Amino acid sequence: MRVQIGGPILGTSRFKRYDFGGCSLMLNREYTGELPNLDFSAGSVQKIGEHLMDILDEFILERDGKVFLKLSKPLTLHYSRDLTIRIDPALTPAFLILESFEDGRECVVVAKTEEIAEDLLRRFDERVRWPEDFPCFLREVKKNEQVLGVVGSVGKVTGIWTRGNIVVV
């Protein structure tokens, strides 16, 4: 099963998509309960996702390329022609964000909070310009307990570090 992130989120087979207040909520197709009664237009994706954790066993919440997810089975996310990753459910609940930079670099961050993810993207942009920059950047990432994983690409080189299981497909 693959999910496309960036622009509208698309899912097949396992998830069904619902649109609420600018957010896309994807639920397991087997979910038979009532849809959450939350104000999806108020608050950050992080805060809404935290509320959903108490209600749902598995979901993907997306707004403007920012994703909060809680999984019960591995999930493959397709970001671009060159970057597809598979995330293990043990790394969730988590906040996930992708940035594609104008010079062709890309970075996916999986973190415990939106703030940590955005800070790491900013640091990637500032410090990783060439493939040789990956080792130093990834050593720095390891020190932050709030970061669950990072996948970055510069040209044809991909760098990855994770506390669990993220696989570049």
GINOR-V989585 format. One record per pair of residues at least 12 apart in sequence whose C-alpha atoms are under 10 Angstrom apart, sorted by the first residue. I is the first residue (numbers start at 1). J is the second residue. Records with the same first field share a line. If there is no record, write none. Layout:
BEGIN
I=J  J
END
This chain:
BEGIN
1=13  14  15  74  75  76  77  86
2=14  15  75  76  77  78  84  85  86
3=15  60  75  76  77  78  79  84
4=76  77  78  79  80  84
5=62  63  64  65  66  67  77  78  79  80  97  98
6=62  63  64  65  66  67  78  79  80  97  98  99
7=62  63  64  65
8=23  24  62  63  64  65
9=23  24  25  26  60  61  62  63  64  65  67
10=24  26
11=26  27  77
12=29
13=28  29
14=26  27  28  29  30  73  75
15=27  28  29  30  31  58  59  60
16=28  29  30  31  59
17=29  59  60  61
18=35  61
19=40  61  62  63
20=38  39  40  41  63
21=38  39  40  41  42  63
22=40  41  42  62  63  64
23=40  41  45  48  61  62  63  64  66  67
24=40  60  61  62  63  64  67
25=40  49  59  60  61  62  63  67  68  69
26=58  59  60  61  62  69
27=56  57  58  59  60  61
28=56  57  58  59  60  71  72
31=56  57  58
33=55  56
34=55
35=55  56
36=51  52  55  56
37=52
38=51  52
40=61  63
41=63
44=63  66  114
45=61  62  63  64  66  67  68  69  95  114
46=61  62  66  67  68  69  94  95  96  112  113  114  115
47=68  113  114
48=61  68
49=61  62  67  68  69  70  93  94  95
50=68  69  70  93  94
52=68  69  70
53=68  69  70  93
56=70  71
57=70  71  72
58=70  71  72  73  89  92  93
59=71  72  93
60=93  95
61=95
62=95  96  97
64=97
65=96  97  98  99
66=95  96  97  98  99  114  117  118
67=94  95  96  97  98  110  114
68=92  93  94  95  96  97  110  111  112  113  114
69=89  91  92  93  94  95  96  110
70=89  90  91  92  93  94  95
71=87  88  89  90  91  92  93  94
72=88  89  90  92  93
73=87  88  89  90
74=86  87  88  89  90  91  165  166
75=87  88  89  166
76=88  166  167  168  169
77=168  169
78=168  169
79=98  99  100  106  108
80=100  106
82=106  153  155  156  158  168  169
83=106  107  108  151  152  153  158  168  169
84=151  167  168  169
85=108  151  166  167  168  169
86=165  166  167  168  169
87=110  149  164  165  166  167  168
88=164  165  166  167
89=164  165  166
90=163  164  165
91=110  111  112  148  149  162  163  164  165  166
92=110  111  112  148  164
93=110  111  112  113
94=109  110  111  112  113  114  146  147  148
95=109  110  111  112  113  114  115  116  117  147  148
96=108  109  110  111  112  113  114  117  118  148  149  150
97=109  110  111  114  117  118  121  150
98=110  117  118  121  150  151  152
99=118  121  122  124  125  152
100=121  125  152  153
101=125  154
103=129  154  155
104=153  154  155  156
105=124  125  128  129  130  152  153  154  155  156  157  158
106=121  124  125  151  152  153  154  155  158
107=120  121  124  125  128  150  151  152  153  154  158  159  160
108=120  121  124  149  150  151  152  153  160
109=121  124  147  148  149  150  151  152  161  162
110=146  147  148  149  150  151  162  163  166
111=144  145  146  147  148  149  150
112=145  146  147  148  149
113=146  147
116=144  146  147
117=146  147  148  149  150
120=137  141  144  147  150
121=150  152
123=137  141
124=137  138  141  150  152
128=152  153  154
129=153  154  155
130=153  154  155  157
131=152  153  154  155  156  157  158  159
132=154  157
133=154  159
134=152  153  154  157  158  159  160
135=159  160  161
137=159
138=150  151  152  159  160  161  162
139=161
141=161  162
142=161  162  163
145=163
147=161  162  163
148=161  162  163  164  165  166
149=161  162  163  164  165  166
150=162  163  166
151=166  167  168
END
